[in-house]
């Protein structure tokens, strides 16, 4: 029987976004909590919301765990994880991508560049996580847990690890984590299709979260209701955060299906980008990497992303095999949701949506001519 619930792991994931100010090997989890609460939060909205959420959580059951290892590579790979242990179990908690804000951001641009590389193959951060995981020598049961990119790392390790390591893994729990790319789905198909592997995996997603809709699912996710309505791009971003799961009496509230913005993220990621050949996919990804390295705020990046979905459609090669049914679906989503104003987004972003809608219309026209 598992000692902790998924709701408990969500609390741990939130806490691991804070650095350990004065780490020493083998320090008790209770000492870490004391440091965090005394230090407070960084002065931006993301950390304030995170801190407020953490302060409401019950960490009593974790107090006697030891922090056996703390890896913080924010200055180069972006990998951050905590290794917590008791007598029989080892918990590896992976931090997700940190707040993207040009004003307050200190480190972590590596997270966002690394996120883009998922489209192209195995990323630097994934390889660094694998290095530490392979060097872990213990007979204890392993628990891999993470939110967002941290969940992707936990999932990646479960997919690529040795059979010996997999036998040690008791569970892999992810929160709003993007899936894995198509190449990896094919390369590790035997592992992914293995029922014993799937039984170790629990993927939890917010009903309005767009990030977890990106790339391929290894296992059907468990959907949780959102505290944010998800009717705008900003609310979709909020829904991605660990504090946005709805809970009643400390338990997650289930949801029936993903919202329209989450489905749109799936279409853009898995149908727009994956229609590109390898050369043009690299061009598109590298273009977005350039934007990540500029001084754009998160709000400005929304506009940049939506705009470039439109203007970079010319990267599609002339011989690309369009599947018109998918393009028509994308077209209908733009038309239906924008005309009915189900999505209430800022005027500048709405203009970008209109531009994209026009581009999609040209795609449909091209498909008709080819047929």
N, C-alpha and C positions, 0 to 999 in steps of 0.2 A: 504493500500500500504506500502511495506517495505521501511524503510528509507535508508538501506544500501544494496549494491550489494555483490555478492559472492566475487568479486575481493577486495572489501573493507575489508571483513572478513579475507581474506588471509593475508592482510597487518597487521591486528591485531594479527593474529596467529604468524606471524614472530616477531612482537614486544614483545610478551609475553615470548619469550625465554630469554629476559633480565630481571634480577632481578630489583626490585625497591629499589634503594640504601637507601632512607630515606622515607619510607612509613608512612603516617599518614592517619587515617580514614577520608574519604570524600575529599581527595586531588583531584584536577582537573587533568584530563588526560593531559592537556597541561604542567602541572608541571612535570609529569612523563616523558614526551617527553624531556623536558629540561634536566632532570637529566641524562637520557640515552645518549643523544647526547654530553653532557659535559664529561661524564665518558668515553665514547668510548667503545671499545670491548676488550674481553679477547684475549690473544695472541695465538690463534690457527686458523687454516684455516676455521673451521666451523663458529666461531663467526665473523671472518672478513667478510666472504661471507654474513652472515646474516646482519651484520651491514651495509655493502655496499648496500644491497637490501633495508633495512629499510630507509636509507637516501634518497632513490629515490622515496619513497611513499608519497602520499598526505594524511595527517591526519587532514586536516582542519575541516572536518565535525565531528570529534570526540572530538574536543578541549574542549567543554563544559560538556562532560560526567564526572561524579564523579566516582572515584575508591572507592566504598563503602566497598569492602573487598579484601584483598590480602592474599592468603594462599600459603605458601611456606614450604613444608614438605620434602625438598630434603635430609634432614639428616636421615629420616627413611622410610616413605612410597614412596617418590618420587613424590607425588601429588603437582602440582603447578597450581593455576588458579587465574584469575582476575575477579572480579565482578564489571562491569561498569553499571551505571544507569543514566537515564534522568528522566523526569517527568512521562512518561508512560511505559518505557521499562527497562528491566534488562537483561544485556548481560553477560553470563558466558563463559569466554574464557579459554580453557584448554590447557596447554603446553604439547607438545609431549615429547618423549624420548630425552634426551640431548646427545650431542656428545659422542660417545664411543671411547675414546682414552686414553690409559694407561698413556701417557706422561702428558697430560694437564688436565685430568679429576679430578675434585675436589669432586663432589658429583654426584649422579644419577645412580650409579650402580643398585640401587633399581629399576629404570625404566626397565633395561634389564632383571633382574631376574623376575620382574612382567610380562613383555611381554611373557616370556616363560610359565608362569603359566596360560595364557589364554587357553592353550591346556588342562589344567587339571580342569578348572572350573572358578568360580568367584575369582578374584584376590584381594589382599590386597588393592591395589590402587583404584580399582573399589568400594570396600566397603567404603573406606575413602571418595571418591567423593560422594557416596550415603548418607553418614552421613551428610555432609555439605548441600547437596541438600534438604534432608528431613527437615533440621532445618531452611531452608530459608522460612521466612514468609513475603510474599508480595502479593499485588493484581496486580502487574504490569505484562505485557506480558513478557514471558521468551524466551530468545534466547540462545541456547546451541551450542557452536562453538569450533572446535578444529582441530589441525593438528596431524596426525600420532596417537600416543597413546592418545593424547588429543582428537582426533576425536572419538576414540574407547570409551573413557569415556563418551563423549556427547551422543553417540549412546546407550551405556549401560544404562545410566540414562533414556533415552527415552523409552527403552524397559521394564525396571523394575519398573518405578515410578508408583505411584497411579494414578487412573483415574482423581482425582482432580488436581494433578500436571500436568498431560498430557493435561488437558483442558486449563491450563495456558500457555503451551508451544506453541509459535507461529511458531518456526522453529528450526530445528536441521541441522547444516551445517558442514560437515566433509571434510577434505582434506587429501587424501592419508592415510586413516585410515584402519587398519585391521578390518575384520568383527567380528562376534561372533562365539563361538564354537557350535558344533552340539547339545550338551545337552541343551544349552540355546535356540537354535532355536526350539527345541521340547517343552521345558517348557513354553516358552512365545509365542507359535505359534499363539494364538488368537490375541495377541497384534500386532505381526509382520504382520499378514495377514490383519489387520484392515486398510481399505483404508484411514480412517481419520488420522491414524498414519503415513502412508506412504506419505500422502500429505504434512506432516510437514517436511519431510526428504529430504535433498539434499546432495548426496554423490558425491564429485568431486575427480577424480583420474587422475594422470599423466599417459599418455599412456605407459611409460616405467617403472612405479613404481612397484616393486615386492611386497612391504609390503602390499598394499591394495588388493593384490590378495590372501592374506592368510585368512583362515577361511571363514565363510559363509556370503554372501551378504544379507542384509535385504531388499535392494532395488537396482535395476539396476543403476550403477553409470553413471555419466556424465563424459566422457573422454575428457581431454584437452591435446593438443600437448605439447611436451617436448622441452626444449631448449637444452637438452642433447640427443645424438643419441641413447643411450641405447645399444650399441654394446659390452659393457664389464661390468663386475661386478661393477667396480668403477663408470661407467656412470649410471648404474642402481641405485646405492646409491645416486648419485647426483640428479637423477630424482625424488627421494623420497622427496627431500628438497623443502621447500615452495617457494624458489626463482626460481625453474626450470620450472614453468608453462610459456608457451609462450603466450604473449599478444600483441595485435595490438590495438592502440588507447585506451589503458587501459582496453581492454576486452579480456577475455580468447579466445584462438583459439581452436576450437573443433578438436577432433581426431576420427578416425574411429574404431580402435581396439587396444587391448593391444599387446605389443611386445612379442618376444619369451622368454626373461628372466622373464618377468612378468608371463607368462603362466607357465614357469618352476617352479616358486615359488608356484603357485597354485597346481601343481602336487605334489611337495614335501610336502607341508603343508597339503593339503586336501586329498591326496591319499596315500602318503607314511606314514605319521604319523598317520593318522586316520585308517590305516589298523591294527595298533597295538591294542592289548587288553589293558585294563586299567593298569595292572601291568607293562607291558613292555613299555607303553607310559610314565609312571612315571619314569622308569629307564632312558629312553632316555632324557627326559626333565631335570632330575636331573644331568645327565652327562653334558649337555650343561650349566647348572647353575654353575658347577664346573669350566668350562672354562671361564665363565663370571667373575669369582672371581679371575682369574689369571692375570698376567701382560702382556696380549696380546694386541697388537695394533689392530686397526680395520683391517688393511691389513692382519695381521696374523690370525685374526678371520675368514676371508673369507676362508683361507686355512683349518682351523680347521673344520668349518662347512661342507664344501664340502667333506673333508676326512671322517668325521664321518657319513655322509649320507651313505657312503659305508660300513664302518666297522661295523656299528651298525645294519645292516640289519639282523644280526644273532639274534637280539632280537625278530624277528618275530616268533611266536609260530608255531609248526609243524602243528597245526590244523587250521591255519589261512586261511580264505576263500579268496584266491587271485582272483582278477578279471583280467583275462589275457589281456583284451582289454585295460585297463588302463595302465598296465605294458608295453604292446607293444607300446602304445602311448609314454610313457616316454622313452622307448628304442629308438624309431625312432627319437625323439627330440634330444637326445644325439648324435646319429649317423649323422643325417642330418646336424645339426648346427655345429658340431665339424669338420666333414669332409669337409664341404663347407666353413669352417672358417668364417661364418657369425658373430660369436662372437669372437672378438679379445681380448683375455685375456692373462695375464702373463703366462709364461711357467710353473711356479710351480703350478698355479691353473689349467692349462690345464692337467697336470699330474693327479691331483685329479679328474678331470672330467673323464679321461680315466679309473681311478680306479673304479669310480662309474658306468661307462658304463659297465665294466666287471661284477660288482656285479649285475646290472640289468639284464644282460644276463643270469646269473645263476638263477635269479628269474624266468625268462621266461622258462628256462629249467625245473625248478622244477614244474612249472604249467603244462607243457606238460606231465611230468611223472604222476602227480596227475590225469590228465584227461585221 
